[in-house]
Amino acid sequence: MAADRPAADRPAAGPPASLALRDGVLTIGGALDIEGAADLWPDLLRAAAQARGRPLVFDLAAVTRWDSAGATLLAEAERLHGGNAEWRGA
């Protein structure tokens, strides 16, 4: 359990997760880990669903780290979008 490890052994907290949508490009930044994915979950899924029928791009160049929670969020967003999203900077 991470809480049982000394602070020096735990991964450093990165910048908070961020999301921006412009012209069909969802730019995601910061840590897309369990905490960041939880923060972005409702907004990212809403944006992906609203882009149905139009191209969708995930720009991940500013993501500092991610884990299975972040990957799950992106997969669910792509599913709600209803088509294949383009992934950049992954």
N, CA, C and O atoms as a DFTB+ gen file, in Angstrom:
360 C
 N C O
     1  1       0.827      -1.171       0.000
     2  2       0.000       0.000       0.000
     3  2       0.879       1.244       0.000
     4  3       1.823       1.324       0.786
     5  1       0.601       2.190      -0.838
     6  2       1.446       3.379      -0.980
     7  2       1.549       4.161       0.316
     8  3       2.602       4.732       0.598
     9  1       0.496       4.207       1.108
    10  2       0.520       4.987       2.337
    11  2       1.499       4.398       3.344
    12  3       1.954       5.103       4.245
    13  1       1.833       3.115       3.205
    14  2       2.751       2.468       4.123
    15  2       4.213       2.722       3.771
    16  3       5.102       2.470       4.584
    17  1       4.459       3.217       2.574
    18  2       5.835       3.476       2.152
    19  2       6.262       4.862       2.619
    20  3       5.436       5.768       2.726
    21  1       7.540       5.024       2.894
    22  2       8.024       6.368       3.224
    23  2       7.796       7.314       2.053
    24  3       7.798       6.891       0.896
    25  1       7.602       8.581       2.352
    26  2       7.309       9.581       1.324
    27  2       8.352       9.575       0.216
    28  3       8.011       9.781      -0.949
    29  1       9.612       9.344       0.553
    30  2      10.680       9.363      -0.450
    31  2      10.530       8.228      -1.464
    32  3      11.041       8.326      -2.579
    33  1       9.830       7.148      -1.086
    34  2       9.653       6.007      -1.977
    35  2       8.402       6.104      -2.833
    36  3       8.247       5.328      -3.775
    37  1       7.511       7.028      -2.533
    38  2       6.280       7.189      -3.304
    39  2       6.533       8.054      -4.525
    40  3       7.386       8.941      -4.484
    41  1       5.807       7.812      -5.615
    42  2       5.952       8.690      -6.781
    43  2       5.566      10.111      -6.423
    44  3       4.606      10.337      -5.686
    45  1       6.314      11.064      -6.943
    46  2       6.009      12.470      -6.680
    47  2       4.707      12.843      -7.369
    48  3       4.431      12.411      -8.488
    49  1       3.921      13.646      -6.685
    50  2       2.675      14.125      -7.300
    51  2       3.036      15.070      -8.433
    52  3       3.838      15.988      -8.264
    53  1       2.444      14.837      -9.569
    54  2       2.688      15.688     -10.722
    55  2       1.706      16.842     -10.741
    56  3       0.942      17.040      -9.797
    57  1       1.735      17.590     -11.807
    58  2       0.764      18.677     -11.919
    59  2      -0.643      18.097     -12.022
    60  3      -0.820      16.980     -12.509
    61  1      -1.637      18.845     -11.569
    62  2      -3.004      18.319     -11.654
    63  2      -3.403      18.099     -13.105
    64  3      -2.905      18.762     -14.015
    65  1      -4.298      17.166     -13.296
    66  2      -4.786      16.870     -14.642
    67  2      -5.563      18.064     -15.180
    68  3      -6.243      18.770     -14.435
    69  1      -5.448      18.274     -16.484
    70  2      -6.158      19.385     -17.112
    71  2      -6.742      18.923     -18.440
    72  3      -6.276      17.955     -19.041
    73  1      -7.764      19.630     -18.881
    74  2      -8.458      19.276     -20.106
    75  2      -8.870      20.553     -20.808
    76  3      -9.401      21.473     -20.186
    77  1      -8.624      20.604     -22.104
    78  2      -9.077      21.722     -22.934
    79  2      -9.593      21.144     -24.243
    80  3      -9.012      20.209     -24.794
    81  1     -10.684      21.707     -24.733
    82  2     -11.268      21.267     -25.999
    83  2     -11.269      22.430     -26.960
    84  3     -11.765      23.514     -26.653
    85  1     -10.698      22.186     -28.143
    86  2     -10.694      23.213     -29.178
    87  2     -10.668      22.533     -30.539
    88  3      -9.781      21.731     -30.831
    89  1     -11.636      22.861     -31.352
    90  2     -11.702      22.346     -32.722
    91  2     -11.587      20.828     -32.796
    92  3     -10.884      20.299     -33.657
    93  1     -12.269      20.129     -31.905
    94  2     -12.263      18.669     -31.936
    95  2     -11.037      18.027     -31.336
    96  3     -10.890      16.806     -31.392
    97  1     -10.154      18.822     -30.761
    98  2      -8.946      18.285     -30.130
    99  2      -9.089      18.421     -28.619
   100  3      -9.219      19.526     -28.091
   101  1      -9.064      17.282     -27.932
   102  2      -9.062      17.277     -26.474
   103  2      -7.615      17.231     -26.019
   104  3      -6.950      16.205     -26.160
   105  1      -7.127      18.327     -25.477
   106  2      -5.755      18.402     -24.981
   107  2      -5.774      18.072     -23.498
   108  3      -6.423      18.746     -22.699
   109  1      -5.055      17.028     -23.155
   110  2      -5.026      16.537     -21.778
   111  2      -3.610      16.736     -21.256
   112  3      -2.637      16.436     -21.948
   113  1      -3.502      17.242     -20.035
   114  2      -2.192      17.471     -19.451
   115  2      -2.136      17.001     -18.010
   116  3      -3.161      16.700     -17.399
   117  1      -0.936      16.942     -17.480
   118  2      -0.742      16.543     -16.091
   119  2      -0.774      15.046     -15.919
   120  3      -0.552      14.283     -16.859
   121  1      -1.057      14.641     -14.695
   122  2      -1.069      13.221     -14.344
   123  2      -2.420      12.619     -14.666
   124  3      -3.435      13.028     -14.101
   125  1      -2.442      11.664     -15.555
   126  2      -3.667      10.958     -15.919
   127  2      -3.660       9.606     -15.198
   128  3      -3.760       8.539     -15.805
   129  1      -3.537       9.709     -13.881
   130  2      -3.546       8.530     -13.023
   131  2      -4.928       8.416     -12.387
   132  3      -5.868       9.062     -12.851
   133  1      -5.070       7.634     -11.366
   134  2      -6.392       7.415     -10.783
   135  2      -7.014       8.717     -10.289
   136  3      -8.221       8.915     -10.431
   137  1      -6.219       9.597      -9.717
   138  2      -6.762      10.870      -9.221
   139  2      -7.098      11.810     -10.375
   140  3      -8.170      12.415     -10.390
   141  1      -6.201      11.934     -11.325
   142  2      -6.435      12.814     -12.468
   143  2      -7.592      12.332     -13.324
   144  3      -8.406      13.132     -13.786
   145  1      -7.665      11.018     -13.538
   146  2      -8.760      10.464     -14.334
   147  2     -10.102      10.733     -13.647
   148  3     -11.087      11.064     -14.307
   149  1     -10.134      10.592     -12.328
   150  2     -11.375      10.867     -11.593
   151  2     -11.782      12.328     -11.746
   152  3     -12.966      12.632     -11.897
   153  1     -10.809      13.230     -11.709
   154  2     -11.099      14.659     -11.859
   155  2     -11.654      14.978     -13.240
   156  3     -12.564      15.796     -13.373
   157  1     -11.108      14.333     -14.270
   158  2     -11.491      14.647     -15.649
   159  2     -12.671      13.828     -16.161
   160  3     -13.273      14.182     -17.174
   161  1     -13.007      12.742     -15.477
   162  2     -13.975      11.762     -15.980
   163  2     -15.244      12.407     -16.549
   164  3     -15.538      12.188     -17.724
   165  1     -16.006      13.188     -15.782
   166  2     -17.279      13.685     -16.323
   167  2     -17.098      14.640     -17.505
   168  3     -17.839      14.552     -18.484
   169  1     -16.139      15.535     -17.427
   170  2     -15.950      16.522     -18.498
   171  2     -15.435      15.892     -19.783
   172  3     -15.883      16.244     -20.874
   173  1     -14.495      14.961     -19.656
   174  2     -13.935      14.329     -20.845
   175  2     -14.984      13.455     -21.532
   176  3     -15.081      13.461     -22.759
   177  1     -15.764      12.709     -20.762
   178  2     -16.790      11.864     -21.363
   179  2     -17.878      12.707     -22.019
   180  3     -18.381      12.352     -23.085
   181  1     -18.240      13.809     -21.392
   182  2     -19.245      14.704     -21.978
   183  2     -18.734      15.266     -23.306
   184  3     -19.467      15.282     -24.295
   185  1     -17.503      15.719     -23.331
   186  2     -16.924      16.282     -24.554
   187  2     -16.844      15.236     -25.659
   188  3     -17.140      15.534     -26.816
   189  1     -16.450      14.022     -25.316
   190  2     -16.348      12.956     -26.323
   191  2     -17.722      12.617     -26.886
   192  3     -17.867      12.432     -28.094
   193  1     -18.727      12.533     -26.024
   194  2     -20.079      12.214     -26.486
   195  2     -20.622      13.328     -27.374
   196  3     -21.309      13.053     -28.358
   197  1     -20.326      14.571     -27.043
   198  2     -20.808      15.705     -27.837
   199  2     -20.131      15.781     -29.204
   200  3     -20.653      16.413     -30.122
   201  1     -18.981      15.144     -29.339
   202  2     -18.247      15.163     -30.611
   203  2     -18.673      14.021     -31.532
   204  3     -18.078      13.836     -32.593
   205  1     -19.684      13.259     -31.147
   206  2     -20.159      12.153     -31.998
   207  2     -20.397      12.636     -33.420
   208  3     -20.950      13.713     -33.642
   209  1     -19.974      11.830     -34.366
   210  2     -20.176      12.163     -35.767
   211  2     -19.126      13.102     -36.331
   212  3     -19.150      13.407     -37.524
   213  1     -18.214      13.562     -35.508
   214  2     -17.114      14.426     -35.948
   215  2     -15.796      13.791     -35.511
   216  3     -15.783      12.989     -34.578
   217  1     -14.706      14.129     -36.157
   218  2     -13.415      13.587     -35.735
   219  2     -13.092      14.009     -34.298
   220  3     -13.454      15.102     -33.862
   221  1     -12.421      13.141     -33.588
   222  2     -11.996      13.423     -32.219
   223  2     -10.523      13.078     -32.092
   224  3     -10.082      12.015     -32.529
   225  1      -9.767      13.985     -31.489
   226  2      -8.334      13.796     -31.294
   227  2      -8.029      13.942     -29.805
   228  3      -8.468      14.901     -29.170
   229  1      -7.278      12.993     -29.250
   230  2      -6.730      13.129     -27.905
   231  2      -5.284      13.582     -28.062
   232  3      -4.463      12.843     -28.605
   233  1      -4.962      14.776     -27.599
   234  2      -3.589      15.265     -27.598
   235  2      -3.021      14.992     -26.209
   236  3      -3.405      15.644     -25.238
   237  1      -2.111      14.034     -26.116
   238  2      -1.571      13.575     -24.835
   239  2      -0.135      14.032     -24.603
   240  3       0.527      13.546     -23.686
   241  1       0.349      14.956     -25.418
   242  2       1.747      15.369     -25.324
   243  2       2.104      15.961     -23.961
   244  3       3.255      15.866     -23.535
   245  1       1.138      16.572     -23.271
   246  2       1.420      17.208     -21.981
   247  2       1.107      16.309     -20.787
   248  3       1.186      16.753     -19.641
   249  1       0.750      15.038     -21.047
   250  2       0.507      14.109     -19.944
   251  2       1.850      13.711     -19.351
   252  3       2.743      13.255     -20.064
   253  1       1.988      13.889     -18.038
   254  2       3.261      13.602     -17.382
   255  2       3.387      12.146     -16.971
   256  3       4.494      11.614     -16.896
   257  1       2.265      11.503     -16.708
   258  2       2.248      10.061     -16.411
   259  2       0.801       9.607     -16.484
   260  3      -0.131      10.403     -16.363
   261  1       0.638       8.299     -16.686
   262  2      -0.706       7.739     -16.665
   263  2      -0.652       6.302     -16.234
   264  3       0.394       5.655     -16.286
   265  1      -1.790       5.811     -15.810
   266  2      -1.881       4.423     -15.384
   267  2      -3.142       3.812     -15.994
   268  3      -3.735       4.384     -16.908
   269  1      -3.540       2.667     -15.491
   270  2      -4.687       1.981     -16.082
   271  2      -5.984       2.785     -15.938
   272  3      -6.883       2.641     -16.766
   273  1      -6.098       3.615     -14.922
   274  2      -7.294       4.454     -14.783
   275  2      -7.362       5.472     -15.917
   276  3      -8.439       5.717     -16.461
   277  1      -6.238       6.063     -16.277
   278  2      -6.203       7.003     -17.396
   279  2      -6.499       6.315     -18.716
   280  3      -7.223       6.854     -19.553
   281  1      -5.944       5.127     -18.905
   282  2      -6.211       4.371     -20.135
   283  2      -7.681       3.990     -20.218
   284  3      -8.272       4.033     -21.297
   285  1      -8.273       3.620     -19.097
   286  2      -9.698       3.274     -19.063
   287  2     -10.552       4.479     -19.419
   288  3     -11.519       4.356     -20.170
   289  1     -10.205       5.637     -18.887
   290  2     -10.943       6.862     -19.203
   291  2     -10.905       7.150     -20.702
   292  3     -11.941       7.451     -21.295
   293  1      -9.743       7.063     -21.316
   294  2      -9.633       7.342     -22.750
   295  2     -10.393       6.307     -23.575
   296  3     -11.027       6.656     -24.571
   297  1     -10.337       5.046     -23.174
   298  2     -11.077       4.007     -23.893
   299  2     -12.578       4.245     -23.790
   300  3     -13.299       4.080     -24.775
   301  1     -13.055       4.628     -22.615
   302  2     -14.483       4.899     -22.440
   303  2     -14.899       6.133     -23.231
   304  3     -15.983       6.159     -23.813
   305  1     -14.054       7.148     -23.256
   306  2     -14.357       8.352     -24.045
   307  2     -14.448       8.002     -25.526
   308  3     -15.345       8.476     -26.224
   309  1     -13.538       7.186     -25.999
   310  2     -13.573       6.777     -27.406
   311  2     -14.839       5.972     -27.702
   312  3     -15.442       6.133     -28.763
   313  1     -15.246       5.104     -26.766
   314  2     -16.472       4.322     -26.939
   315  2     -17.697       5.236     -27.010
   316  3     -18.553       5.058     -27.877
   317  1     -17.783       6.212     -26.105
   318  2     -18.920       7.132     -26.110
   319  2     -18.948       8.000     -27.367
   320  3     -20.012       8.391     -27.846
   321  1     -17.772       8.289     -27.882
   322  2     -17.685       9.086     -29.115
   323  2     -18.290       8.311     -30.282
   324  3     -18.867       8.900     -31.196
   325  1     -18.156       6.997     -30.243
   326  2     -18.760       6.166     -31.264
   327  2     -17.875       5.909     -32.473
   328  3     -18.316       5.293     -33.444
   329  1     -16.666       6.362     -32.426
   330  2     -15.732       6.133     -33.529
   331  2     -14.323       6.103     -32.984
   332  3     -14.101       6.315     -31.792
   333  1     -13.383       5.842     -33.853
   334  2     -11.993       5.818     -33.437
   335  2     -11.483       7.234     -33.264
   336  3     -11.660       8.081     -34.140
   337  1     -10.852       7.486     -32.134
   338  2     -10.215       8.776     -31.905
   339  2      -8.760       8.665     -32.367
   340  3      -8.167       7.587     -32.359
   341  1      -8.220       9.782     -32.759
   342  2      -6.788       9.855     -33.083
   343  2      -6.052      10.198     -31.789
   344  3      -6.446      11.112     -31.065
   345  1      -5.005       9.474     -31.513
   346  2      -4.210       9.725     -30.300
   347  2      -2.882      10.351     -30.738
   348  3      -2.147       9.768     -31.534
   349  1      -2.587      11.522     -30.220
   350  2      -1.324      12.214     -30.528
   351  2      -0.487      12.350     -29.265
   352  3      -1.012      12.555     -28.170
   353  1       0.805      12.232     -29.438
   354  2       1.727      12.470     -28.336
   355  2       1.748      11.378     -27.278
   356  3       2.257      11.594     -26.178
   357  1       1.199      10.206     -27.595
   358  2       1.161       9.120     -26.601
   359  2       2.440       8.313     -26.665
   360  3       2.603       7.355     -25.909
